Structures are given as structure tokens and as C-alpha cells.
Amino acid sequence: MIKRLRLTAPDMAILVVSAYDGRLYAERAIKAGARGYVMKQSAAKAMRQAVQTVLRGKVWLSEALRDDLLNRLASVGLSDDSTKLSSLSDREIIVLRLIGRGLRKGDIARELNLSPHTVETYRSNIKKKLGLASGAEVYRQAFLRSQAG
């Protein structure tokens, strides 16, 4: 959605307010064209700072998200978990999250209005990109990630 907004209104100040783990989604949102990323559970003061910063045309991330992003950038070339996760497409991340919630292929297909074959292709891509040996390992990793945030 951010990419589509950028095409129609390139100067729009976009601030993402999300309940999802900022470590993974913040970088993706900024790369897509958002000017900031704030967690829904942030204090009112942080939310106000985020809005004001984005409206001034600057990028806003919480201190923790900035530190995490800078640490990941400083360790470019290392094959760690966050690097592998960032290789997933937006749709693959959604599928992984749904797998982590316990949904099966048919349920995911219905929820995303996709064919079960397409969901299986996403699952296979996730398995390959994360370096997982089996489908069971995909489910295990998805579940663990859903518990972590």
C-alpha cells in the first residue's frame, strides 16, 4: 500500500502505526517509502514525536529501532536471522505469519484469496530463503516467530 501511495502522492508524509515487530517491518516500510514507523503500544509522547517529525519531512524511528537498523547495517554480509528474514517478500512474510498462527494451506489460501498451489509456492520459497530443511521446520520457525513478537 505504501508503494501505491508513493506513486499517486510522492510527497505524502506516511507514518506506519503497527502492532507488528518493528525489527522486521520498519525497514521494509521505510524502503517502501514511509517516513516513519511507530509501534501501536508506544507512549503518547513517542507517537506525538513521530507524527511531528514525519510532518517536518524527516524520518522517525524509535531509538531501539534505529539502533537495531544501524547494527544490522554495520553487519552487512553476515548471514544472520534478520538478513534471511529481510530476503522474504511482503507476501511471504504474511504467509509465514499465518502459518505461525496455526493456519493450514487451505485456510491461508481462503484468507488471502489465493489458490492453495500459490500458498504452497510461497511456503516453498520461505523454506528455501530461510534455509530450512523440511516443511515441519517452516511451521516450527513460523510458530516461534509468532511467539517472539
KASULZI-V730975 format. One record per pair of residues at least 6 apart in sequence whose ideal C-beta (glycine too) atoms are under 8 Angstrom apart, sorted by the first residue. I is the first residue (numbers start at 1). J is the second residue. D is the distance in Angstrom with one decimal. If there is no record, write none. Layout:
I;J;D / I;J;D
This chain:
2;14;5.9 / 2;16;7.4 / 2;29;6.2 / 2;32;4.0 / 2;33;5.1 / 2;34;5.3 / 3;32;5.1 / 3;33;6.3 / 5;12;5.8 / 5;14;6.2 / 5;33;7.2 / 6;12;7.4 / 6;14;7.8 / 6;32;7.3 / 6;33;3.9 / 13;35;5.5 / 13;54;4.7 / 13;55;5.4 / 13;57;7.1 / 14;33;6.5 / 14;34;4.4 / 14;35;5.7 / 14;36;7.8 / 14;54;7.4 / 15;34;6.8 / 15;35;6.3 / 15;36;4.4 / 15;37;7.5 / 15;38;6.5 / 15;50;5.8 / 15;51;6.2 / 15;54;4.5 / 15;60;7.2 / 16;25;7.5 / 16;26;7.7 / 16;29;4.5 / 16;34;4.9 / 16;36;6.9 / 16;37;4.8 / 16;38;7.2 / 17;38;5.5 / 17;39;7.9 / 17;40;5.7 / 17;47;7.6 / 18;25;6.0 / 18;29;7.8 / 18;37;6.8 / 18;38;7.6 / 18;39;6.4 / 18;40;6.4 / 19;39;7.2 / 19;40;4.8 / 19;41;7.4 / 20;149;7.6 / 21;148;7.2 / 21;149;3.9 / 22;37;6.0 / 22;39;5.7 / 22;61;7.8 / 22;62;7.1 / 22;64;7.6 / 22;65;4.8 / 22;68;7.7 / 23;65;7.1 / 23;68;5.2 / 23;82;6.7 / 23;149;7.8 / 24;82;7.3 / 24;85;5.6 / 24;86;7.4 / 24;93;7.2 / 25;37;7.0 / 26;37;3.9 / 26;61;6.0 / 26;65;5.0 / 26;69;7.1 / 27;69;6.0 / 27;72;7.8 / 27;86;6.7 / 28;86;7.6 / 28;90;6.8 / 28;93;7.9 / 29;37;5.0 / 30;37;6.7 / 30;59;6.7 / 30;61;7.7 / 35;53;7.9 / 35;54;4.3 / 35;57;7.4 / 35;58;7.2 / 35;59;5.4 / 35;60;6.9 / 36;50;5.1 / 36;53;6.4 / 36;54;4.5 / 36;59;6.1 / 36;60;3.6 / 36;61;6.6 / 37;60;7.7 / 37;61;5.9 / 37;65;6.6 / 38;46;6.5 / 38;47;5.9 / 38;50;4.3 / 38;60;7.2 / 38;62;6.9 / 39;62;7.2 / 42;50;7.5 / 42;62;7.0 / 46;62;6.5 / 49;60;6.8 / 50;60;4.6 / 53;59;7.5 / 53;60;3.8 / 54;60;5.6 / 61;69;6.8 / 72;82;5.6 / 72;83;7.5 / 84;129;6.4 / 84;130;5.2 / 84;131;6.7 / 85;93;7.7 / 85;130;7.6 / 87;129;4.8 / 88;96;6.8 / 88;125;7.8 / 88;126;6.4 / 88;129;5.8 / 88;130;7.7 / 89;125;7.7 / 91;112;7.8 / 91;122;6.2 / 92;122;5.3 / 92;125;5.7 / 92;126;5.2 / 92;129;7.3 / 94;112;7.0 / 95;108;6.1 / 95;112;7.5 / 95;119;6.4 / 95;122;4.3 / 95;123;6.5 / 95;126;6.7 / 96;126;5.5 / 96;138;7.8 / 96;141;7.8 / 96;142;5.0 / 96;145;6.9 / 97;142;7.3 / 97;145;7.7 / 97;146;6.6 / 98;107;7.6 / 98;108;4.8 / 98;111;6.5 / 98;112;7.7 / 99;108;7.1 / 99;123;7.1 / 99;138;6.6 / 99;139;6.0 / 99;142;3.9 / 99;143;7.8 / 100;142;3.7 / 100;143;5.1 / 100;144;7.8 / 100;145;5.6 / 100;146;3.1 / 100;147;7.9 / 101;146;6.1 / 102;143;7.7 / 103;111;6.8 / 105;116;5.1 / 105;119;5.0 / 105;120;6.1 / 105;123;7.3 / 106;116;5.6 / 108;114;7.5 / 108;119;4.8 / 109;115;6.1 / 109;116;4.5 / 109;118;7.2 / 109;119;4.8 / 112;119;7.3 / 123;135;7.1 / 123;138;6.0 / 126;132;7.6 / 126;138;5.9 / 127;134;7.8 / 127;135;6.9 / 127;137;7.5 / 127;138;5.1 / 130;138;7.6 / 130;141;6.4 / 132;138;5.4 / 132;141;6.3
